[in-house]
């Protein structure tokens, strides 16, 4: 697929992961303008190997962009003013094994060196009992898994170097609604870039008033140890001239199970649409949302609040999501 784009796209192997006798590559693909003055967007998938639909959404969007680049002058102009980064399959070993965790049994979204500030749900919030149970964080004091180090490297080099950047990590999970989460997972305290998230939600609601996404802090659902995006977000706060907003797309898998209850009896069926026309519908719907995110990132200067408007948006977000609490 990347070969079809020729010099328009760059591809590199960030690390390799052992799967039996094989070494599976963790790839990063980049296109667009690398100038730090333009905004950047990173799209990530396949962090949990069992949730293959996340990787498929990212791959489908990348394939569409590559196809359009041959003829779409508006997309060519768009990429002159932004940077795009793709890591479609962060956990290739988990994808090959059809497991949530990587081949070491570690849940990559519980593996970062971040401890929750409040109580987390048993097991699901991250545990160190052992890899035989789900949501294993890895041994205390051990370095992050190679796949997570690869994500950190790419985010540091390709997103933190730009004045404004966003990331979208695509997952699926139980629920009847598609949810867009923003940090934090380790605390119920408000996210520092709350005004930017509120303004992003506002333009999304105005542009697509019929949408069915729920935009909310991840802490509204549960708290967890070791969240990778919390770790990267906290790192980015050390550079006040830079704004980094990571989002997680949680596709509601009950939407598929409800229409085909037999999916409950397969591991893949609990987290992925198994019927072809439903998968195509999922790819279309979320592809349209990712296209909106691209346009929003490219045009961030037109909607991000400044001065008094920023304070007003922070207050509105606190009232809406945190019942008026103070950041």
C-alpha positions in Angstrom: 0.0 0.0 0.0 2.7 2.5 0.9 4.6 1.6 -2.2 1.7 2.9 -4.3 2.3 6.4 -2.8 5.9 6.5 -3.9 7.9 9.4 -2.5 4.7 11.0 -1.0 4.9 8.7 2.1 7.8 7.6 4.2 7.8 4.2 6.0 10.1 2.9 8.7 10.3 0.0 11.1 10.4 1.4 14.6 10.9 -1.9 16.3 10.4 -5.6 15.8 8.5 -8.0 18.1 9.1 -11.7 18.4 6.2 -14.0 17.6 7.4 -17.6 17.7 10.3 -17.7 15.3 9.1 -14.6 13.4 10.0 -11.0 13.9 7.0 -8.8 13.3 7.6 -5.1 12.5 5.9 -2.2 14.2 5.6 0.3 11.4 5.3 4.1 11.3 4.2 5.9 8.1 4.4 9.6 7.7 3.2 12.0 5.0 2.6 15.7 4.7 4.7 18.7 5.8 7.4 18.0 8.5 7.8 21.7 9.3 7.3 22.2 13.1 5.2 25.3 12.5 2.3 23.3 10.9 0.0 21.1 13.1 0.3 17.3 13.2 -2.1 14.4 13.7 -1.2 10.8 14.6 -3.5 7.9 14.0 -2.9 4.7 16.0 -4.5 1.2 15.9 -4.0 -2.3 17.0 -2.8 -1.5 20.5 -5.0 -4.4 21.7 -4.5 -7.3 19.3 -8.0 -8.7 19.8 -9.6 -5.4 18.7 -8.6 -5.7 15.1 -11.3 -3.3 13.9 -9.2 -0.5 15.4 -6.3 -1.3 13.1 -8.7 -1.8 10.2 -10.2 1.7 10.6 -6.7 3.3 10.6 -5.5 1.2 7.6 -8.7 1.9 5.6 -8.3 5.7 6.2 -4.6 5.5 5.2 -5.5 3.5 2.0 -8.2 6.1 1.1 -5.7 9.0 1.5 -3.1 7.2 -0.6 -5.6 6.6 -3.4 -6.8 10.2 -3.3 -3.3 11.7 -3.3 -3.0 10.6 -7.0 -5.8 13.0 -8.1 -7.2 15.1 -5.2 -5.7 18.5 -5.4 -7.5 19.7 -2.3 -5.9 16.8 -0.3 -2.5 17.6 -1.8 -2.9 21.3 -0.6 -4.1 20.1 2.8 -1.0 18.0 3.3 1.2 21.0 2.5 -0.1 22.6 5.7 -0.1 19.6 8.1 1.8 16.5 9.1 0.2 13.0 9.3 1.6 10.0 11.2 0.2 6.5 11.1 1.0 3.5 13.4 -1.8 1.2 12.2 -0.7 -2.0 14.1 1.1 -1.1 17.4 0.7 -4.7 18.7 1.4 -7.0 15.8 2.1 -10.0 18.1 -1.2 -9.6 19.8 -3.0 -9.3 16.5 -1.3 -12.5 15.3 -2.2 -14.3 18.5 -5.7 -12.8 18.7 -5.0 -11.6 22.2 -5.6 -8.3 23.9 -2.0 -8.3 25.4 1.3 -8.5 23.5 3.2 -11.8 23.2 4.7 -11.2 26.7 1.2 -11.1 28.2 1.3 -7.4 28.9 -1.6 -5.1 28.3 0.0 -2.1 26.5 -2.6 0.3 27.9 -1.7 -0.6 31.5 2.1 -0.6 30.9 3.2 3.0 31.2 4.8 4.3 34.4 1.7 6.1 35.6 -0.1 5.1 38.8 -3.7 6.1 39.4 -4.2 8.8 42.1 -7.5 7.2 43.2 -8.9 3.7 43.5 -9.2 1.7 40.3 -11.5 -1.3 39.6 -10.0 -4.6 40.5 -8.1 -6.3 37.6 -9.5 -4.0 34.8 -7.7 -1.0 36.3 -4.3 -2.8 35.9 -2.8 -5.6 37.9 0.7 -7.0 38.7 -0.4 -10.5 39.8 0.8 -12.1 36.6 0.4 -12.4 32.8 -2.1 -15.3 33.3 -4.7 -12.7 34.1 -6.0 -9.9 31.8 -4.9 -6.3 32.2 -1.4 -7.2 33.3 0.8 -4.1 33.8 4.2 -5.9 33.6 6.6 -6.4 36.5 7.1 -3.5 38.8 10.2 -1.4 37.9 10.6 -3.0 34.5 10.9 -0.8 31.4 7.9 -0.3 29.1 7.3 -2.9 26.5 9.0 -2.5 23.1 5.7 -1.6 21.4 5.0 1.2 23.8 8.6 2.5 23.6 8.0 2.6 19.8 4.9 4.7 20.2 6.7 7.1 22.6 9.5 7.5 20.1 7.2 8.3 17.2 5.1 10.7 19.3 8.2 12.5 20.6 9.7 12.8 17.1 6.6 13.4 15.0 4.0 15.1 17.3 5.8 16.8 20.1 8.0 18.7 17.7 4.9 20.5 16.3 3.3 23.5 18.1 -0.2 21.8 18.0 -0.8 18.1 17.6 -3.5 15.6 18.2 -3.6 11.8 18.3 -6.4 9.3 17.8 -6.1 5.8 19.1 -8.7 3.5 17.7 -10.2 0.7 19.9 -13.4 -1.2 20.4 -15.1 -2.0 23.6 -18.4 -3.0 25.2 -21.1 -0.4 24.9 -23.9 0.8 22.7 -22.4 4.1 21.8 -19.2 5.2 20.1 -17.2 7.2 22.5 -14.4 9.7 22.1 -12.3 9.8 25.3 -9.8 12.5 26.3 -7.4 12.2 29.2 -7.2 11.4 32.0 -7.4 7.7 33.0 -5.3 7.9 36.1 -7.3 10.7 37.8 -10.7 12.3 37.7 -9.0 15.8 37.8 -9.6 17.9 34.7 -7.4 17.7 31.7 -5.2 20.9 31.3 -6.1 21.4 27.6 -9.8 21.4 28.5 -10.6 24.5 26.5 -9.2 23.0 23.3 -11.3 19.8 23.8 -14.4 21.8 24.5 -13.9 23.9 21.3 -13.2 20.7 19.3 -16.5 19.2 20.6 -18.4 22.4 19.7 -17.2 22.5 16.1 -17.9 18.8 15.8 -21.5 19.3 17.1 -22.1 22.2 14.8 -20.7 20.5 11.7 -22.3 17.1 12.3 -25.3 17.8 14.6 -26.7 14.3 13.9 -23.6 12.4 15.1 -23.9 9.8 17.8 -20.5 10.0 19.4 -20.2 10.7 23.1 -17.2 13.0 23.8 -16.1 12.7 27.5 -13.1 12.3 29.8 -12.0 8.6 30.1 -12.3 9.0 33.9 -16.1 9.0 33.5 -16.0 5.3 32.6 -13.1 4.0 34.9 -9.7 4.9 36.3 -6.7 2.8 35.4 -3.0 2.5 36.1 -0.4 2.7 33.3 -2.4 4.5 30.6 0.0 5.2 27.7 -1.7 8.4 26.6 -1.7 9.8 30.1 2.0 9.1 30.2 2.6 11.0 26.9 0.3 13.8 27.9 2.1 14.3 31.1 5.4 14.4 29.3 4.1 17.0 26.8 3.0 19.3 29.7 6.7 20.0 30.3 6.7 22.0 27.0 4.2 24.8 27.6 4.7 26.2 24.0 3.2 23.0 22.7 -0.3 21.6 22.9 -0.8 17.9 22.5 -4.4 16.5 22.7 -4.7 12.7 22.6 -8.1 11.1 21.9 -9.2 7.5 22.1 -12.0 6.3 19.8 -13.9 3.5 21.6 -16.2 1.9 19.1 -19.2 0.4 20.8 -19.1 -3.4 20.0 -22.6 -4.0 21.5 -23.9 -2.3 18.3 -22.7 -5.4 16.4 -23.4 -8.0 19.0 -27.0 -6.8 19.4 -27.7 -7.5 15.8 -25.9 -10.8 15.8 -25.9 -12.3 19.3 -24.0 -15.4 18.2 -20.9 -13.2 18.1 -20.8 -13.4 21.9 -19.5 -17.0 21.5 -16.3 -16.0 19.7 -13.5 -13.9 21.1 -13.3 -11.8 17.8 -17.1 -11.4 17.8 -17.2 -9.6 21.1 -15.0 -6.8 19.8 -15.3 -6.8 16.0 -18.1 -6.8 13.4 -18.0 -10.2 11.8 -20.5 -9.6 8.9 -19.0 -7.9 5.9 -21.6 -5.2 5.4 -21.5 -4.2 9.1 -17.7 -3.9 8.9 -18.0 -1.7 5.8 -20.5 0.5 7.6 -18.1 0.9 10.6 -15.2 1.8 8.3 -17.3 4.4 6.4 -18.7 6.0 9.6 -15.4 6.3 11.4 -13.5 7.2 8.2 -15.8 10.2 7.9 -15.0 11.2 11.5 -11.2 10.8 11.0 -11.6 13.1 7.9 -13.2 15.7 10.2 -10.4 15.3 12.7 -7.8 15.9 9.9 -9.6 19.1 8.8 -9.9 20.3 12.4 -6.2 19.8 13.1 -5.2 21.5 9.9 -7.5 24.5 10.7 -6.9 24.6 14.5 -6.0 28.3 14.4 -9.6 29.1 13.3 -11.3 27.4 16.3 -8.9 27.1 19.2 -9.9 29.7 21.9 -7.6 32.4 23.0 -7.6 35.0 25.8 -10.9 35.5 27.5 -12.6 33.0 25.2 -10.2 30.3 26.5 -11.2 30.9 30.1 -14.9 30.9 29.1 -14.5 27.6 27.3 -12.7 26.1 30.3 -15.6 27.1 32.6 -18.1 25.7 30.2 -16.2 22.4 30.0 -15.9 22.2 33.8 -19.6 22.7 34.2 -20.5 20.1 31.5 -18.0 17.4 32.4 -16.9 18.0 36.0 -19.9 19.7 37.6 -18.2 22.9 38.0 -15.0 21.6 39.6 -11.9 23.7 39.2 -8.8 22.6 37.2 
